[in-house]
Structure formats: C-alpha cells, structure tokens
Amino acid sequence: MKGKISRDIFFYMMIISILPIFLIYLLNATLLDSYSLNKKKEELHKISTLLTEGDGNINIPRLKRESNIEVYFLNMEDRYQYRIDDDVRGILDDLDWADVEIGANIEKVYQKEQGINLLVNITKITNQMFLVITTPVSSVENSVKISREFYYYSFFLVAFLSLAVSYIFSNKVSKPIIRLEKNAKNISRLNFDEKVDIKTGNELESLGESINTMSEKLESAIGNLKNANTQLEIDLENERKLEIMRRSFISSVNHELKTPLAIMRVYAEGLLEGVACGEEIEEYCSTIVEEVENMEKIVKELLYFSEIEAGYKKAQMESFRIDSLVENVLENYSYDFKEKKVKLNFLLKNEEVYGDIKLVERVLENFFSNAVTYVPENGEIKITGTAKDGFLKIRIYNSGDKIPEDKINDIWKPFFKLDKARTRKYGGTGLGLSIVKKILDIHNSDYGVHNLADGVEFFFTLKKS
C-alpha cells in the first residue's frame, strides 16, 4: 500500500509538472525557427514603415546598429551606381516594379553563394524610388540557438526540481492516507487500541475523526455482542445444568416415594396373606401408617419446595426477636436433646432482626433437625449470634462427624443425604437444606457451612432492625 500510493502520486505529479515543460521544449524545437524569422520580418516591416512614413528625424546609423540591419534608398535608374550587394541588386532586377503599387512591401530570404542567408525587405516609395533593408538570418538563428540551449538546460533543471518536489509532496500526501489504511486494517482485525491522529486541517483529518468514532462505536458494539454471547453461553450452561437437576430431581422424587410404597406393599401383602397374627398385625398396621406419614411429609416438602422454586412464596418482611423465635423452635426438639443427652448452649442475645418470621422459623427447624440428627450422644449443640455492620450472624454448631470436603457443596442440593439410614430414622426428606437455601436467598442472606475441629457449624445472616 505504502509503495503503491506514494508511487502513484509521484508518477502523476511528475507528469503534471514535466509534461507542459516538455511540450514547450518540443514546440521550441519545431516552431521557434519559423516564429523567430516571422518576428524578424515584422521588425523589418515596422522599420520600413518608420523610414518611409516617418518625419525624417530618425537616426539611421543608430537604428542599423541596434537592429543589425543595412538600409539603402535607391533610384531605379541609378541603382547600379550604389554600393549594394549584387544579390540584392539581382532581386531588384527580377522584380517587375511597374506592376508593383507604391507603398508595396516585398520580403525574401536569399542564400548567397558563401552560404550566408539574407532577409531582404524592399519597399516601393515612388515609381523610381525604393527602400531596401537587409539583415543576416544568422542573427536570428543565433538567437534561436541560444533560446534552445536555455530551454534544454531549463528542462533538465525543472525536471530535477520536479522529481524532488514530487517525492516530497507524494510522501506528505501519502502518509496520512497510509495511517488511515493502517488503522482501517487494525479495525478489520478487531484491534481498536490505536487511534488515527491526523492534523491536516482538511477532509483527511475529518475522515480520521470519523474512523475514530466508528472504531469506538464498533468496539462498544462488539463488546456488547461479546457480553451477550457470554451471557448466552452462561444461560445455555445454566439451562443444561437445570435440565440435569430436573432429571435428577425427578429421579430422586421417584426413589423417595418408591421406598415407603414398597414397604407398605410388603406389609399389606403380608396382612392379606395372613402372614401376621396377633400383635404382629398391629405392628404391620403401625408400619404402614408410619410410611404413609413419611410419604405425606415428602409430598408436603415437595410442594413447599416447588412453591419457593417458582417464586410463589413471597416474604412478608417484619421486625421480630430472633432469640424468642429460636427458643420456640428449640422446644420442639427438647425430647431429642434429652434422649441423646445433648448439652445445649444457647448464647444468643436479645436481638431484633428484619425478615419473614415464618420462613426464618423454617430455616431454624431445618438447621436444628440436622444438628439433632448428626450430634452424637453426650454431644453438644451451640447457638450463638454476632452483630456486625447492621447484620446479625447466627451460628448453629453441633459436635460430631465432619462433612467430607468433596460433599460440602452438595448438601444444598435437593434429596442429597450424607447418611440415608440416619436421615430416615429422624424423618428427613433430603429437601430441608434446599428449602433453607431458597429462603435465605430470598432474604439476601450470607450463609454457609464449615467444618470445625470437633464438629460442624452452619451460619446465616439477617438484617438487624
């Protein structure tokens, strides 16, 4: 690009500058001889007119010197007595002057035997008197020769200067165009870092500014498009994960419902076939009722989870005392605490928080249910709270086994159970922590779980009133 446009500008500049000079030189070489001769003829004619029609006060010797001419006033009868050139005399003899009107002017170029050309101007003044003016053509030829030499050297000088000026001008003109072309290539490669900086004060500067504006808009548009594509990829990935979760959820629901159904079927068939008798019949019936209650609990949890998942559960935000709510929920597990001889440390101070009291109660029930499920006999459960930056951080700790690190992020998934036998013993459905996650998301809460030296601690935050 750089070589091409600079060459083109250089080439056209050379043609524009040299062609007129060359044409002038060509005209000079071909037409200057005849042009100069005609101009000399005109000069002789003017001198002849001046001498024949003038007032007689003309300094003829001076005129002869300045114009390089010879002047003769001749009488036709006495012309042989004058000292004039024989060739001029011969020209006079050849003319039929009787037919030539007075005042007529005749011009001829005559070549002498010595090779000298003469330009002769003859004017008839009266019937007997005429004026003869001669000048050597060599003087005209010398002038033409000098003029040609001047044009010859001028041509090469101007050609050299034209080369230099054309080179400088082509570089000056091509540089901003090259910068524009380079910037356009960068834009085509989606490289918007380099901007056009042209200060020419003409349309090229305006074009550079337009390219910069276009570059900025393209960069913004492509950036938005990339963001949209990234978001689309994220949405597609989320959709894929959601589909996997949906299938897993359906599979888990199917599994959770099949277990009590299978138990009820076995016991019902035993009753129908008369396998049980006496007290066993009552035991069979109790088992069936228990499994029905488990199924009912699973169905209720599923409905509750679906309502939260679909956004039907709207938080009714209000201020309430979190310590009173915790105490009320703990009363529901007093029997379990006694049975497992759990040491309960309730260290939560009187604090008012802002949230949906019913949803927060559901969160506490699930956390305490997990704590009771996994705390060993003679273990410890501790509830504490810490206020910071307008939020209350509530911690529920239970001693016992830690959560495997590779499973710690899975506990929030629906139907995930660390110990299925233990969960079933305490009536867990596997949806508790999934519901907790949704409720805490509604409250914009910071929540999580981490392993401690001798147990597990769950935590969540609520905004203080």
N, C-alpha and C positions, 0 to 999 in steps of 0.2 A: 504493500500500500504506500509506504513512505517513498520508495524509489519511484513508483509509478506516477503519483500525483505531482511530485516535485519535477519529474522529467517532463510531464505533460505541460505544466505551467512554464517551465524553462523553454520548451520547444516552441510553444505559442508566442511567448514573449520575444524569442529570437526572430520568429517570422514577422511579427508585427513591427519590430524595430529595424530589422535589416532589409526586409523586402522593399520598403519605399526608397531606401538609400541605393539599393541595387538597381531599382528601376530608373532612378535619377542618373546613376552611372551609365546604364545602358542607353538611355536617351542621349546622354552627353557623348557617348562613343559613336552613336549613329547619326545624330542630327546636328551636333554642335558646329560641324564644318559649314554646312549649308546655312545654318542660322547665323553664324558669325559673318559669313560672306554677305548675306542679305542685309544684316545690320550695317556693314561697311558700305554697301550700295546705298542704303538710306542716308548714311552720313554724307557720302559724296553728292547725293542728290540735294540734300539740305545746303551743302556748301555752294553748289552750283546755283541754287535759287538765291542764296545770300549774295553771291557775287553778281548775278545778273539783275537782280531786282533791288539790291541794296542802295544805300545813299552814297556809296563811293568812299566812305571813311573807314574802310576795312584794312587792317594791317595784314597784307597778303603774306609777307615773309614769315611773320609770327604764326599765321594760320598754317602755312606749309610745314613749319617745324612741329607744331603741336599735333597736326593730323597726319604727318608723314606723307605728304602729297606733293605733286607737281602741278602747277597751274599755267595754262597757255591761253592767251587771247589771240586768235589767228584770223587773218583775212583770207578768204578762199582764193583770191587771185595771187596773193603774196605768200601763201603758206609754205612755199618751197624755200623762202628766204629765212624762215625761222629755224632756230636750232631745236628741233624736236625729234623725238625717236622716229626712226624710219617706219617702224611697225605701226606707230600711231598715225603717221602720215599715210601709210597704206590703208588703214581703216578709213581715214577720211576720203581717200581716193575711191574706195569701193562703194561708199555711200552715194546714193542719188539724192543729193541735197535739194535738188529742185522740187522734189516731191515731198520733202520734209517741211512741216509747218514751222514757222518761227516760234520759238519757246519749247520746241520738242526736245526731249532728253533721251539719249541713247546710251546704254551701258553694255559693255562687253568685257569678257575675260580673255586675255590674249596670252598665249605661251610663246615666249621668244625662243630663238634657237639655242641660247645659253641655258635654257631650262627654267628661266625666271618667268613666273606668271605675273601679268599686269591686269589690274582692274581699271578700265578706262570709262570715263563719263564724259560724253560730248553733248553740248547744248547749243542749239542754233539760236543766235541772238538776233541777227538780221539776215537778209539774203546773202550777204557777203561775210558776215562776222559770226564767229562761233567760239565757244569756250571749251577747252579740253582740260580735264582733271584726271591725273593718273596716280595710282598708288600700287606698290608691290603687294601681291597676295601673300607673300611670305610673312608680312607683319601680322596678317590675320591668322595665318597658320601657326605662327609662334604663340600668339595669344591662346589659340585653341589647344596647342600642345601643353602650355603651362596650366591651362584650366583642367585638362585631362589628368595631368600629373597630380594636381591638387585634389581632384575628386578621387583619384586612385588611392592616395595616401589617406585621405579623409575616410574613404570606405573602410579600409582596414582598421583605422583608429576607432571609428564609430562601432565597427563590428566587435572589436575587442572590448570596448566600453559596454556595448550591449550584452556581451557574454557575462561580464562581471555583474552588471545591474540585474540582468535576468536571473542569474544564480542567486543573488542576494534576495531579490524580490520573490522568487519561487519558494525559497526556504521560509521567508517571512510569512507568505500566504499559506503555505502548506502545513506549517507547524500547528496552528490551531485546528485545522481540519484533521490532522493526524491525531491530535489529542481527543477530538470528538470521536473519531473512529475507534481509538483505543478504549475510550470509556464505553462506547456502544458495545464493543466486544465483551468488556467486563460485565455489562448488564446482561448480555446474552448468556454468559456463564453464571448468572445469578450472583455476581460479586458486586455489591453495592457500596463497598468501602471507599473507593476512590471517586472523588467528585471532579467535575470539569471546572477549571479556573482559567478563563479566557477574558482578557481585558483589551478588546479591540475597539469597543465603542460602536460596533455595527451589528449587522444581523447575526454574525457568528457568535458574538457574546450573548445575544438574546437566545440563539439556538442552544448554547451551552447551558444557560439557566433553565431552559425548557427541559433539556435532557436531565439535569439535576432534579428538577421537580418530578419528572417521570420516574426517575430512579427511586426517589423517596416513596412515591405512591406505589410503585411495583414492589419495593421492599416491604412496605406495610401490607399490601395485598397478599404477597406470598407468605409473609409471616402469619397473617390471619388464616390463610389457607393451611399452612403447616399446623397451626394450633388446632384448626378444625379437624384436620386429618388425625392429629394426635388424639384429640378428644373422641373422634370416631373410633379409632383403634381401641381406646380405653373402654368406650361404650360397648364395642363388639366383644372385647375380652370380658367385661362385666356380664354381658348377655350370655356369653358362653359359660362363665362361672355360675351364673344364676340358673342356667339350664341344668348344669351338673348338680347344683344344690337342690333344684326342684326334683330331679330324678332320685337323688339321694334321700330327700325328704319323704317322697312317696314310698321309696323302698323301706325307710325306717318306720314310717307310719304303718305300713303293711306288716312289718316284723313285730312292732309293738302290739298291734291288735291281734295278730295270729297267736301270740303266746297265751294270753288269757282265754282266747277262744278254744285253743287246743286243750287247755286244762279243763275248761268247762265241758267240752265234748267228752273227754275221757271219763270224768266223774259222772256225767249224765248217762253215758252208756253203761257205766258200772251199776248205776241205780236201776236202769231199765232191765238189765240182765240179772238183777238180783244178787250181784256180787257182794254188796254190803248188807249188813244186817245189824239190828240193834243200834248201838252207839255209833257205828261206822256210818249209818245212814245220815245221822245228824252232822257228822264230820264232813261227809261228802257235800251235803247241802250248804254247810258253812263255807266250804272252799269255793263252791260255785258262786255264792253271794259275794264273797271277797273278790273274786275275779271280775264279777260284774261291776263292783265298785271301782276296781282298778281301771276297767275299760271306760267307765263313766268319767273317771278322773282324767284319763288320757284324752278323751273326746273334748272335755271342757278346756283342758290345756291347749289342745289344737285350735279350738275356736278362739280362745283368748289370744293365742299367738298369731292367728290369721287376722284378727281384728287390728292388732298392733302393726303387723306387717303391712296391711292395706291402708293404714293411716286413719282407721275409723275411731281409734281411741284418742280422743283429744284431751290434753292435760288441762285440768281445772286448777289453775295456779292460785295458791293462797299461802298465808303465813301460818306456821304451826310449830309446836315444840317437839323437836326431834327426840329428846330424851324420854318424853312421855310416850311417844309412839313406839320407841324401842322397848320400853318396859312392857307395854301391852302385848307386843309380839312375843317377847320372851316368855310371857306367862303360858303361851300355847305349848312351849317346849319344856315346861318345868318337870313333867313326868319323865321325859327322856334324860334330862340332866340328872335326876335322882337315880334313875335306873343305871346309868353309866358312871355315876359318882363323879360327875364333871365339876371342876372348880370354875365358877363363873365370876369373872372380874368385870363389873360394869363401871367404867370410868368416864362416862360421857356426862359433861356438864350441862347445865340448863342453857340451851341454845335454841333460838328461833331461826327457822330456815324457810325458804320460799320454794314451793313446789306443789305437785298434786299428791295430797296425803294418801289417797288410796293406792296410787301407783307406787309411791315410795314404800308403803306398807308391803306391797307385793315383793319389792326388791329385798326388803329385810327378811321376809318369810323365806325366800329362796336362799339367801346367804346363811341364815340360821339353820335351815334344813340341811344344807351342805355341811355346815360345821358339826351338827349333831351326827350326821351320817359318818363322817370321817374321823371324828375325835375318838381316841381310844378310851377305854375305861380308866378312871382316875386321871383323865387328861384335863386340859384347861381350854376354856373359851374366854376371849377377852374382847371387849368393845370399848374403843377409845375414839376421841374426836379432837381435831386440831384446827383452829381458826387461822386463816391467812388470806390476805388480800381480798376480803369480802366473801370468802368461801369457807365452808366447814368441811373438812376431810374426815370421813368416818371410816374406821378400820375395824374389821371383824377377823380376829385371829383364832385359829384352833391348832392345838398341838397334834402331832401325828405324822403320818407319811407325807412326804413331799409329792408335788405333781411332777412327773417326768418332764424335763425341759422340752423334749420334742412333742409333747402333748399340750403344753401350757397355752398355746394359741388356739387349740381345737375345742377347749371346754365351752366356748361361747357358741359353738355350732349346735343346731337342733339335733336332739337324740344322741348326743355324744355322752358316753358314760365311761368313767375310769374303771369302776368296779361294778359290773352289771348285777352281780349277786347281791352286793351290799345295797345298791340303789333300789333293787326290787324289794329288799327286806324293809326299807324305810319308805316305800311307796313312791319313789321317784319316777318321773316320766322321761327324763332326759331333755325336757324343754325349758326347765327352770332358768338356767343361765342365759339361754337365748332370749327369753322374755325379759330378763333383767337387762340385757344389752340394749334391747329396743327401748325400754322405759328410760334408761339412763341417757340414751341418745336424744330422746325427746326433751330431756332436761338439760341438754348440752353439758353433761357431766363428764368429768375426768375420772375414769375408772380403770381397774385392772386387778392383777393378782401377781404375787411373787412369793417365792419360797424363802422361808427363814431357816435359821439353824435347826430348829426342832419342830417345824410346822409350816402352815400355810396362812397367808394373810390376804384377804380381799379388801379393796377400798373403793370408795366413790366420793364424789364431792357434790354439795348442794349450795346454792347461793344463800347467803345469810340475809335475813330480813333487815 
